[in-house]
Amino acid sequence: MSRRTTELLLLCLAAPIVLLLFASILMHDGLALSVESLAVPIGLFAAFVVAHVAVRIFAKNADPAILPIAFALSGIGIAFVTRLAPDLAIRQVVWLFASIICMVVVLAAVRNLDRLIRYKYTLMLVGIILLISPMLPGIGMEVLGSRIWLHIGPFSFQPGEIAKICIILFLAGYLAQNREMLSVFTVRVGRFRIPDLATLLPLLLMFAISFLIVVFEKDLGSALVCYVLFLVMLYVASGRKLYLVVGFGLAGIGAVALYMLFGHVQIRVNTWLDPFSDAQNTGYQLCQSIYSMADGGMLGVGVGNGLAQYIPVVESDFIFAAIAEEIGLLGGAAVLLLYLSLAIRGFATAARAKSDVSALVAVGCTTVIVLQAFIIVGGVTRLIPLTGLTLPFISQGGSSLLATFIEIALLLRCGDEGTGLTSEMTDGTRAMKPIGSHASLADDSGVLGRVALGKRLTACMVAFALLFAALVANLTYVMIVKADDYQSYPGNNHTLYTEAKTERGSISTYDGVVLAQSVRQDDGTYVREYPQGSMASHVVGYYSQQYGLSGIEASMNDALKGQSNYATWQDVVDSMAGIESPGNDVTLTLNSEIQTLAEQQLEGYAGAIVVMDPSTGAILACASAPTYSNDQIDAILAGEGSDGALVNRATGALYAPGSTFKVVSLVAAIENDVADGDTLIESPAEMEIGNASVTNLHDYDYGQITLAEALAVSSNTAFAQLGVDVGAENLVATSEAFGFNRVLNGFELPLTTSLMPDPDEMTTWETAWAAVGQPVGEHESPAGPQATVLQMAMVASAIANDGVLQQPYFVEGVYNADGERSYAATPRSLGTIMSKSTAEEMTDIMIGVVEDGTGTDAAVYGTTVAGKTGTAETGKENPDSWFIGFAPADNPTVVVAVLIEEGVNYSTDDMAGLASARASVIIERTLEAEGVL
């Protein structure tokens, strides 16, 4: 099969891809498929067939894959420009047909590259003039921060695109003529030889030109393309790797200098490093690009279904993001593979070239097209800093399209001047000799060995393959590995826009009170509403289109969206098929009556209350004050007077537990056979332990008492001695069994870990105070104990449940829109903390606290309450007030932990803030709701 027949076959293979893309766009827009509606892809295919005929006539030996690759990429480009910017599509089609005509004209006019290269210095001068022309006043124009346009009357174009072609032709001629001089290093420096200044002058000149382009035109992309183009062609001509080392070294120095000196370069680099830090300003384009690609996944969202319209100038610089979003990772990788295939065929053309000039022109044209594709895709995918280049063949823009097709024409001409496979194999070890029309031009133009050239071209090909492999790997990272994270970013308007079109499930209490629901609007979208205002706001969390999610709204997000916890196989099938359906409803363990009462008990104070069922771990109430209403959330998150309202003090704040921790100390003593409730101990008002003082509250001297009595009156000196007897290691181990220093996996809200020190770092005095519940240590590990209110509720729960600690949880069940249950909570044990006998003994001792000790305010008529009070010194004006307890003591069904910040005011004898009195109200109402009272 001849080269041209292969070319025609490949064109026919590419045509269905282009037709399919256009058909998808038409179907998405609701238009019928017909010859008229598909006129653009049909006309495009016809134009390339005409170009194929021209190649048959003017370049019959050219590579057969280059034209079909150009057709496929151009078709993809026209399709997506039509999809993203229909107003510009007609102009782009006109430019495309004009570019194809120009390609044919160049093929017909330029029949011998060596003759054209005779004017290399003229071409150099024209190229430099074109590069700097946008700086001319009057006709030079700055667009989007880069001064790279000429505007003459109604026309505007980028002269830099044509300048690259002139630079390629000049470099090809200059390097072909001077490659021997460039290959021989004449200056010795120590053990090494380097080129003389005359040899290095072109390298330095190219460096200076690139530097000036960045400085004055703010065109990072063109500067990078021109500079790397020169280095690649210089390496291929000379074979000297030192040029690459020196060249890229200079580039590195220049990059640092540019970053230090110029603000626009700093903005580009900083945006690349962290676009999300200024996602609404300098990072907006890049963030929107990342969000689009993250939505694409493996197969894409479908042509026409993406949200790339949010990306400014998406049809030009960022068109690859739209491609990746709508046809997925596989489609995006396929586009990159087409560019890599073009690189392979371009370098193969260079290897077949008859003359050095043809080889270097082929290298130059291939490098410009493929390198430009790498740079812009690398910028869009955040592999490298973003530049203002267009994606060859695909991006909207006439100047780029015209220049690219001229480069394709030159590449085809280089292929037509090739030796052919037979000659290439025969001459594989000989020099490149001028053949045919080239023989009369220069007898010494083909002395570069074909084997040496092949090795250099292979090295270039491997380098480009690695670059494009990095692109695919990075694209996979963005679209697959990191996609879920990007989609969950608070500022991801793509996710919020998509979710707004789907009814999000409701969040309700166990007794059926709706706490959060989605309400349909007139435009078909849904708005999140919270009918109960601030009730359980810290548990429910918020759903903000500006600030994202928190609480149950965040932890159960997938279930609420209907993307997990499927109740039936039909739910699974609908999800896989992309059929929109309402999200799942989440039912919490909270009881609305108990929750409301707990919140009322905190009014006027900062603090938290947790109410639990000790036998299951179900949380019946979780209140934190100050609180907030969800209709104020945007203002609060914007920093308008939050007053700490967003902090969930029940799960997210650490407090000194005060004397409530003496329960843990006594359990440690009993379980380790150190003492029990009947053990006698001295309880003076003050005593020295570990060379420092420990005192009782109000300096009371209780004399000799039992440990049960010491717990009832909350003697510090008694429990300080007990802590020393138990030892730091046993005290820390027992606290860790209760949950200190442990991460509670599977809990539905963010939970701060309660803390105890490293026992090896604890002094005797610190151990004494730790047993009392006051953190005083200063060492590498944190001082302890420090506990959340939930943690102290867990301590009481383990005692109430015969020594077994249950995992606390909020979610009782998940139900689909038809009310079918997909998830039911199952109680899960965190372990046996103590023996049943120890739990029973602790219960009896804690009953004494409520009946005869410091916790009498917690008593409830008609039942027996077991509990422990706590007064924690915090360095604030007044101590915190604590209470933990449970009831009925003989068969507990409710556990309560109450913390009131600065609830004890000794200066005025105002005990209104005592936690124990509030616990009594909650226990009584809970037992009434359960039918126990």
Long-range contacts (C-beta under 8 A, 24 or more apart in sequence): 3-60, 3-61, 3-62, 3-63, 3-64, 4-52, 4-55, 4-56, 4-60, 4-64, 6-64, 6-65, 7-52, 7-55, 7-64, 7-65, 7-67, 7-68, 8-49, 8-52, 10-64, 10-65, 10-67, 10-68, 11-45, 11-48, 11-49, 11-52, 11-67, 11-68, 11-71, 13-68, 14-68, 14-71, 14-72, 14-75, 15-41, 15-45, 15-71, 17-72, 17-75, 17-76, 18-44, 18-45, 18-71, 18-72, 18-75, 18-76, 18-78, 18-79, 21-75, 21-76, 21-79, 21-80, 21-303, 22-79, 22-82, 24-302, 24-303, 24-304, 25-79, 25-82, 25-83, 25-303, 25-304, 28-302, 28-303, 28-304, 28-305, 29-304, 40-78, 40-82, 40-89, 40-93, 41-75, 41-78, 41-79, 43-97, 44-71, 44-74, 44-75, 44-78, 44-93, 44-96, 45-71, 47-96, 47-97, 47-100, 48-100, 50-100, 50-104, 51-100, 51-103, 51-104, 54-104, 54-107, 54-108, 55-107, 55-412, 58-104, 58-107, 58-108, 58-111, 58-416, 59-107, 59-412, 59-413, 59-415, 59-416, 60-416, 61-415, 61-416, 61-417, 61-418, 61-420, 62-349, 62-411, 62-412, 62-413, 62-415, 62-416, 62-418, 63-345, 63-348, 63-349, 63-411, 63-412, 63-415, 65-341, 65-345, 66-342, 66-345, 66-346, 66-349, 66-408, 66-411, 66-412, 66-415, 67-408, 67-412, 69-338, 69-341, 69-342, 69-345, 70-342, 70-393, 70-404, 70-405, 70-408, 72-338, 73-335, 73-338, 73-339, 73-392, 73-393, 73-394, 74-393, 74-394, 74-401, 76-323, 76-335, 76-393, 76-394, 77-319, 77-391, 77-393, 77-394, 77-395, 77-396, 79-303, 80-315, 80-319, 80-322, 80-323, 80-394, 81-315, 81-319, 81-396, 83-303, 83-304, 83-322, 83-326, 84-308, 84-309, 84-314, 84-315, 84-319, 84-322, 85-314, 85-315, 85-396, 88-315, 88-396, 91-398, 92-396, 92-397, 92-398, 92-401, 95-397, 95-398, 95-401, 95-402, 96-401, 98-398, 98-402, 99-398, 99-401, 99-402, 99-404, 99-405, 99-406, 100-405, 102-402, 102-405, 102-406, 102-409, 103-405, 103-406, 103-408, 103-409, 104-409, 106-406, 106-409, 106-410, 106-413, 107-409, 107-412, 107-413, 110-409, 110-410, 110-413, 111-413, 112-417, 112-437, 112-438, 113-172, 113-355, 113-357, 113-358, 113-361, 113-410, 113-413, 113-414, 113-417, 114-355, 114-357, 114-358, 114-437, 114-438, 114-441, 114-442, 114-445, 115-441, 116-169, 117-169, 117-172, 117-173, 117-176, 117-357, 118-173, 120-169, 120-170, 120-172, 120-173, 120-174, 121-170, 123-166, 123-167, 123-169, 123-170, 123-173, 124-166, 124-167, 124-170, 124-174, 126-163, 126-166, 127-163, 127-164, 127-165, 127-166, 127-167, 127-170, 128-163, 128-209, 130-159, 130-160, 130-162, 130-163, 130-166, 131-159, 131-160, 131-163, 131-209, 131-213, 131-222, 131-226, 132-212, 132-216, 133-159, 134-159, 134-160, 134-217, 135-216, 135-217, 142-218, 144-313, 144-388, 145-218, 145-264, 145-388, 146-217, 146-218, 146-219, 146-388, 147-216, 147-217, 147-218, 147-219, 148-217, 148-219, 148-222, 148-388, 157-398, 157-399, 158-397, 158-399, 158-400, 159-399, 160-219, 160-222, 161-399, 161-400, 161-402, 161-403, 162-399, 162-402, 162-403, 162-406, 164-222, 164-225, 164-226, 164-229, 164-368, 164-403, 165-403, 165-406, 165-407, 165-410, 167-226, 167-229, 167-230, 167-364, 168-229, 168-233, 168-361, 168-364, 168-365, 168-368, 168-407, 168-410, 169-361, 169-364, 171-229, 171-230, 171-233, 171-234, 171-360, 171-364, 172-233, 172-357, 172-360, 172-361, 172-364, 173-357, 174-202, 175-233, 175-234, 175-237, 175-238, 175-356, 175-360, 176-237, 176-355, 176-356, 176-357, 176-360, 176-445, 179-237, 179-238, 179-356, 179-448, 180-447, 182-234, 182-237, 182-238, 182-240, 182-243, 183-237, 183-238, 183-239, 183-240, 185-240, 185-242, 194-242, 202-230, 202-234, 203-230, 203-234, 203-243, 203-246, 203-247, 203-250, 206-230, 207-247, 207-250, 207-251, 207-254, 210-254, 211-254, 211-258, 214-258, 214-262, 214-265, 215-258, 215-262, 218-264, 219-387, 219-388, 220-265, 220-268, 220-385, 220-387, 220-388, 221-372, 221-375, 221-376, 221-387, 221-388, 221-389, 222-389, 224-375, 224-387, 225-368, 225-371, 225-372, 225-375, 225-389, 227-251, 228-367, 228-371, 229-364, 229-367, 229-368, 229-371, 232-363, 232-364, 232-367, 232-460, 233-360, 233-363, 233-364, 233-367, 235-456, 235-460, 236-350, 236-359, 236-360, 236-363, 236-453, 236-456, 236-457, 236-460, 237-356, 237-360, 237-448, 239-452, 239-456, 268-385, 268-386, 268-387, 269-385, 271-385, 271-386, 272-379, 272-382, 272-384, 272-385, 272-386, 275-382, 276-489, 276-491, 279-491, 280-491, 284-312, 285-311, 285-312, 285-313, 285-317, 285-318, 285-386, 286-380, 286-382, 286-386, 287-491, 288-312, 288-321, 288-494, 289-318, 289-321, 289-380, 289-381, 290-321, 290-382, 290-478, 290-486, 291-486, 291-487, 291-489, 291-492, 291-493, 291-494, 291-495, 292-321, 292-322, 292-324, 292-325, 292-494, 293-321, 293-324, 293-325, 293-332, 293-381, 293-475, 293-478, 293-479, 294-478, 294-479, 294-482, 294-483, 294-486, 294-487, 294-492, 294-494, 295-325, 295-483, 295-487, 295-494, 295-495, 295-498, 296-324, 296-325, 296-326, 296-327, 296-328, 296-329, 296-332, 296-479, 297-328, 297-329, 297-479, 297-480, 297-483, 298-328, 298-329, 298-330, 298-479, 298-480, 299-327, 299-328, 299-329, 299-330, 300-324, 300-325, 300-326, 300-327, 300-328, 300-329, 300-330, 300-331, 301-325, 301-326, 301-328, 302-326, 303-327, 307-494, 307-497, 307-498, 310-493, 310-494, 315-395, 315-396, 316-390, 316-395, 316-396, 316-397, 317-376, 317-380, 317-386, 317-388, 317-389, 317-390, 317-395, 318-380, 319-391, 319-394, 319-395, 319-396, 320-376, 320-377, 320-380, 320-381, 320-391, 320-394, 321-380, 323-394, 324-475, 324-479, 328-479, 329-475, 329-476, 329-479, 329-480, 332-475, 332-479, 333-472, 333-475, 335-394, 336-373, 336-377, 336-468, 336-471, 336-472, 336-475, 337-468, 339-369, 339-370, 339-373, 339-374, 339-392, 339-468, 340-370, 340-464, 340-465, 340-468, 342-366, 342-369, 342-370, 343-370, 343-461, 343-464, 343-465, 343-468, 344-461, 346-370, 346-411, 347-457, 347-460, 347-461, 349-411, 349-414, 349-415, 349-418, 350-414, 350-453, 350-457, 351-424, 351-450, 351-453, 351-454, 351-457, 352-415, 352-418, 352-419, 352-420, 352-421, 352-424, 353-414, 353-417, 353-418, 353-419, 353-432, 354-417, 354-418, 354-419, 354-432, 354-434, 354-435, 354-436, 354-438, 354-446, 355-417, 355-432, 355-434, 355-435, 355-438, 355-445, 355-446, 356-432, 356-445, 356-446, 356-448, 357-445, 358-413, 358-414, 358-417, 358-418, 359-414, 359-432, 359-448, 359-453, 361-410, 361-411, 361-413, 361-414, 362-410, 362-411, 362-414, 362-415, 363-457, 363-460, 365-407, 365-408, 365-410, 365-411, 365-414, 366-411, 367-460, 368-407, 369-404, 369-407, 370-464, 371-464, 374-464, 374-467, 374-468, 374-471, 377-471, 378-470, 378-471, 378-474, 381-471, 381-474, 381-475, 381-478, 382-474, 382-478, 383-470, 383-471, 383-474, 424-450, 428-454, 488-548, 488-549, 488-557, 489-548, 490-544, 490-546, 490-547, 490-548, 490-549, 491-546, 491-548, 493-545, 496-545, 499-561, 500-525, 500-526, 500-527, 500-545, 501-525, 501-526, 501-580, 502-526, 502-561, 502-562, 502-580, 502-582, 502-583, 503-582, 503-583, 504-528, 504-543, 504-560, 504-561, 504-582, 504-583, 505-559, 505-560, 505-561, 505-562, 505-582, 505-583, 505-584, 505-585, 505-586, 505-817, 506-585, 506-586, 507-540, 507-552, 507-553, 507-556, 507-560, 507-585, 507-586, 507-588, 508-585, 508-586, 508-587, 508-588, 509-536, 509-587, 509-588, 509-590, 509-591, 509-592, 509-595, 510-587, 510-588, 510-589, 510-590, 510-591, 510-812, 511-591, 511-592, 511-593, 513-592, 515-540, 515-588, 516-540, 516-543, 516-553, 516-630, 518-583, 528-630, 530-629, 530-630, 530-631, 532-592, 533-629, 533-630, 533-631, 534-599, 534-627, 534-628, 534-629, 534-630, 535-592, 535-595, 535-596, 535-599, 536-588, 536-590, 536-595, 536-622, 536-623, 537-627, 537-628, 537-629, 537-630, 538-622, 538-623, 538-624, 538-627, 538-648, 538-650, 538-651, 538-749, 539-588, 539-590, 539-622, 539-648, 539-749, 539-810, 540-630, 542-630, 542-633, 544-633, 544-634, 544-637, 546-634, 546-637, 547-633, 547-634, 547-637, 551-749, 552-586, 552-588, 552-748, 552-749, 552-810, 552-811, 555-748, 555-749, 556-586, 556-748, 556-811, 556-814, 559-583, 559-584, 559-586, 559-814, 559-822, 559-823, 560-584, 560-586, 562-816, 565-814, 565-822, 565-823, 566-816, 566-822, 567-814, 567-815, 567-816, 567-818, 567-820, 567-821, 567-822, 568-816, 568-820, 571-816, 571-822, 581-817, 582-816, 582-817, 583-817, 584-814, 584-815, 584-816, 584-817, 584-822, 585-814, 585-815, 585-816, 585-817, 586-811, 586-813, 586-814, 587-811, 587-812, 587-813, 587-814, 587-815, 588-810, 588-811, 588-812, 589-613, 589-618, 589-619, 589-620, 589-809, 589-810, 589-811, 589-812, 589-825, 590-619, 590-620, 590-621, 590-622, 590-810, 591-620, 591-621, 591-926, 591-929, 593-925, 593-929, 594-620, 594-621, 594-922, 594-925, 594-926, 594-929, 595-620, 595-621, 595-622, 595-623, 597-621, 597-921, 597-922, 597-925, 598-622, 598-623, 598-922, 599-623, 599-625, 599-627, 601-898, 601-918, 601-921, 601-922, 602-900, 602-918, 605-900, 605-901, 605-902, 605-903, 605-913, 606-644, 606-649, 606-900, 606-901, 606-902, 607-649, 607-880, 607-898, 607-899, 607-900, 607-901, 607-903, 607-915, 608-648, 608-649, 608-650, 608-653, 608-789, 608-898, 608-899, 609-650, 609-789, 609-896, 609-897, 609-898, 609-899, 609-918, 609-922, 610-650, 610-789, 610-790, 610-793, 610-896, 610-897, 611-793, 611-894, 611-895, 611-896, 611-922, 611-926, 612-793, 612-794, 612-797, 612-808, 612-894, 612-895, 612-896, 613-893, 613-894, 613-895, 614-796, 614-797, 614-798, 614-800, 614-801, 614-806, 614-886, 614-892, 614-893, 614-894, 614-895, 615-801, 615-806, 615-827, 615-892, 615-893, 616-806, 616-827, 617-797, 617-806, 617-807, 617-808, 617-809, 617-827, 617-828, 618-808, 618-809, 618-812, 618-825, 618-827, 619-808, 619-809, 619-810, 620-894, 620-926, 621-922, 622-648, 622-650, 622-651, 622-790, 622-810, 623-650, 624-648, 624-649, 624-650, 625-649, 648-749, 648-750, 649-789, 649-899, 649-901, 650-788, 650-789, 650-790, 651-749, 651-750, 651-751, 651-752, 651-788, 651-789, 651-790, 652-750, 652-751, 652-752, 652-788, 653-752, 653-788, 653-789, 654-752, 654-754, 654-755, 654-786, 654-787, 654-788, 655-786, 655-787, 655-788, 655-789, 655-872, 655-874, 655-880, 655-899, 656-773, 656-774, 656-775, 656-785, 656-786, 656-787, 656-872, 656-873, 656-874, 656-880, 657-773, 657-785, 657-786, 657-787, 657-791, 657-792, 657-870, 657-872, 657-882, 658-773, 658-774, 658-870, 658-871, 658-872, 658-873, 658-879, 658-880, 658-882, 659-714, 659-716, 659-772, 659-773, 659-854, 659-868, 659-869, 659-870, 659-871, 659-872, 659-882, 660-773, 660-792, 660-795, 660-868, 660-869, 660-870, 660-882, 660-883, 660-884, 661-735, 661-770, 661-771, 661-772, 661-773, 661-785, 661-787, 661-792, 661-870, 662-711, 662-714, 662-719, 662-771, 662-772, 662-773, 662-868, 663-711, 663-795, 663-796, 663-799, 663-842, 663-846, 663-868, 663-884, 664-731, 664-734, 664-735, 664-738, 664-785, 664-795, 665-719, 665-722, 665-723, 665-726, 665-731, 665-771, 665-772, 666-707, 666-711, 666-719, 666-722, 666-842, 666-845, 667-734, 667-799, 667-833, 667-834, 667-838, 667-842, 668-726, 668-730, 668-731, 668-733, 668-734, 668-735, 669-707, 669-722, 669-725, 669-726, 670-834, 670-838, 670-841, 670-842, 671-734, 671-834, 671-835, 671-838, 672-726, 672-730, 672-734, 674-722, 674-725, 674-726, 674-730, 675-707, 675-722, 675-725, 676-707, 676-841, 677-706, 677-707, 677-708, 677-711, 677-841, 677-844, 677-845, 678-706, 678-707, 678-708, 679-706, 679-707, 680-704, 680-705, 680-706, 681-705, 681-706, 681-707, 681-710, 681-718, 681-721, 681-722, 682-717, 682-718, 682-721, 683-710, 683-713, 683-715, 683-717, 683-718, 684-717, 685-717, 686-717, 687-717, 687-720, 687-721, 689-720, 689-721, 689-724, 689-764, 689-765, 689-768, 690-724, 690-763, 690-764, 690-765, 690-766, 690-767, 690-768, 691-764, 691-765, 692-765, 694-720, 694-765, 694-768, 694-769, 694-772, 697-871, 707-845, 708-844, 708-845, 708-848, 709-848, 711-845, 711-846, 711-848, 711-849, 711-853, 711-868, 712-845, 712-848, 712-849, 712-852, 712-853, 712-854, 713-853, 713-854, 714-853, 714-854, 714-869, 714-870, 714-871, 716-772, 719-771, 719-772, 720-768, 720-769, 720-771, 720-772, 721-768, 722-771, 723-767, 723-768, 723-769, 723-770, 723-771, 723-772, 724-764, 724-767, 724-768, 724-771, 726-771, 727-759, 727-767, 728-757, 728-759, 728-760, 728-762, 728-766, 728-767, 728-770, 729-759, 731-756, 731-759, 731-767, 731-770, 731-771, 732-756, 732-757, 732-758, 732-759, 732-762, 732-784, 733-759, 734-833, 735-784, 735-785, 737-805, 737-831, 737-833, 738-791, 738-794, 738-795, 738-798, 738-805, 738-833, 739-791, 739-794, 739-795, 739-805, 739-830, 740-784, 740-785, 740-787, 740-791, 744-807, 744-808, 746-807, 746-809, 746-828, 747-807, 747-808, 747-809, 748-809, 748-810, 748-811, 749-810, 751-788, 751-790, 752-788, 754-785, 754-786, 754-787, 754-788, 754-791, 755-782, 755-783, 755-784, 755-785, 755-786, 755-787, 756-784, 756-785, 757-781, 757-782, 757-783, 757-784, 773-870, 773-872, 774-872, 774-873, 789-897, 789-898, 789-899, 790-897, 792-882, 792-884, 792-897, 792-899, 793-884, 793-895, 793-896, 793-897, 795-884, 796-867, 796-868, 796-884, 796-885, 796-886, 796-895, 796-896, 796-897, 797-886, 797-895, 798-833, 798-834, 798-839, 799-834, 799-839, 799-842, 799-843, 799-846, 799-866, 799-886, 800-839, 800-843, 800-866, 800-886, 800-892, 800-895, 801-839, 801-892, 802-836, 802-839, 802-840, 803-832, 803-833, 803-834, 803-835, 803-836, 803-838, 803-839, 804-829, 804-831, 804-832, 804-833, 805-829, 805-830, 805-831, 805-832, 805-833, 806-830, 843-889, 846-885, 846-889, 847-889, 850-885, 854-916, 855-883, 855-885, 855-916, 856-916, 857-914, 857-916, 857-917, 857-920, 858-883, 858-885, 858-916, 858-917, 858-919, 858-920, 858-923, 859-920, 860-887, 860-920, 860-923, 860-924, 860-927, 860-933, 861-924, 862-933, 863-887, 863-888, 863-889, 863-923, 863-927, 863-932, 863-933, 864-888, 864-889, 864-890, 865-889, 865-920, 865-923, 866-892, 867-916, 867-919, 869-915, 869-916, 870-915, 871-904, 874-902, 876-901, 876-902, 877-902, 878-902, 878-903, 878-904, 878-905, 878-906, 878-907, 879-903, 879-904, 879-906, 880-904, 881-913, 881-914, 881-915, 881-916, 882-915, 883-914, 883-915, 883-916, 883-918, 883-919, 885-919, 885-923, 887-923, 887-927, 888-927, 888-932, 893-926, 893-927, 893-930, 893-932, 894-923, 894-926, 894-927, 894-930, 896-922, 896-923, 896-926, 898-922
